[in-house]
Amino acid sequence: MKKNFPENSPAKNRTTVDNLESRFDAGKDMLDHFDVSRAVLSHGGARPGAGRKQSGKIRKTVKLSPAAVRRFQVYAKRKKLPDFSAALEEASIAL
């Protein structure tokens, strides 16, 4: 059963879930209805220790011919290196 409130009753002008959006769209100030001093940011932002650990290396884009890529892949397999990048780094040290 829906309650009927008198015209000047504070309950009639009360902000509810149903009329909050329409009041906002009408350009009314909604901050009066919220206690912003107690606002809590519940998620987001940086956390200590989060993310990928630094490897101490920098990312560079290098264009190689398909033959050079095959040579580095064979080199990595022969030396039992974990990946193409490790093969490229080891071969550059050997220069």
WOKAMO-V124894 format. One record per residue. N is the residue number from 1. SS is DSSP state (A for helix, B for strand, O for the rest). PSI is psi in radians with two decimals (999 if undefined). NEAR is the number of other C-alpha atoms within 10 Angstrom. Layout:
BEGIN
N_SS_PSI_NEAR + N_SS_PSI_NEAR
END
This chain:
BEGIN
1_O_2.26_3 + 2_O_2.35_4 + 3_O_2.48_7 + 4_O_2.20_9 + 5_O_2.55_11 + 6_O_2.76_9 + 7_O_-0.73_9 + 8_O_0.27_8 + 9_O_2.45_10 + 10_O_-0.49_10 + 11_O_-0.53_13 + 12_O_-0.58_12 + 13_O_0.12_11 + 14_O_2.43_10 + 15_O_2.24_14 + 16_O_3.04_11 + 17_A_-0.65_7 + 18_A_-0.66_8 + 19_A_0.03_11 + 20_A_-0.85_15 + 21_A_-0.70_13 + 22_A_-0.63_11 + 23_A_-0.71_14 + 24_A_-0.81_11 + 25_A_-0.51_8 + 26_O_-0.08_9 + 27_O_0.26_9 + 28_O_2.62_11 + 29_O_2.05_9 + 30_O_-0.17_12 + 31_A_-0.35_8 + 32_A_-0.35_8 + 33_A_-0.05_11 + 34_O_2.56_9 + 35_O_1.62_8 + 36_A_-0.26_9 + 37_A_-0.33_6 + 38_A_0.28_7 + 39_O_2.41_8 + 40_O_2.20_7 + 41_O_1.91_7 + 42_O_-0.40_6 + 43_O_2.87_6 + 44_O_2.88_6 + 45_O_2.92_6 + 46_O_2.52_8 + 47_O_2.48_7 + 48_O_2.32_5 + 49_O_0.03_7 + 50_O_2.71_7 + 51_O_3.07_8 + 52_O_2.40_6 + 53_O_2.52_7 + 54_O_2.37_7 + 55_O_-0.20_6 + 56_O_0.16_5 + 57_O_2.78_6 + 58_O_2.66_6 + 59_O_2.30_5 + 60_O_2.56_6 + 61_O_2.22_5 + 62_O_2.31_5 + 63_O_2.13_8 + 64_O_2.67_9 + 65_O_2.74_7 + 66_A_-0.59_8 + 67_A_-0.70_9 + 68_A_-0.66_11 + 69_A_-0.79_14 + 70_A_-0.72_13 + 71_A_-0.75_12 + 72_A_-0.61_18 + 73_A_-0.72_18 + 74_A_-0.73_14 + 75_A_-0.76_17 + 76_A_-0.71_20 + 77_A_-0.73_14 + 78_A_-0.71_10 + 79_O_0.00_11 + 80_O_0.81_11 + 81_O_2.65_15 + 82_O_-0.54_10 + 83_O_3.09_12 + 84_A_-0.72_17 + 85_A_-0.72_13 + 86_A_-0.65_14 + 87_A_-0.77_22 + 88_A_-0.73_16 + 89_A_-0.76_10 + 90_A_-0.69_15 + 91_A_-0.60_13 + 92_A_-0.54_9 + 93_A_-0.60_8 + 94_O_-0.24_6 + 95_O_999_5
END
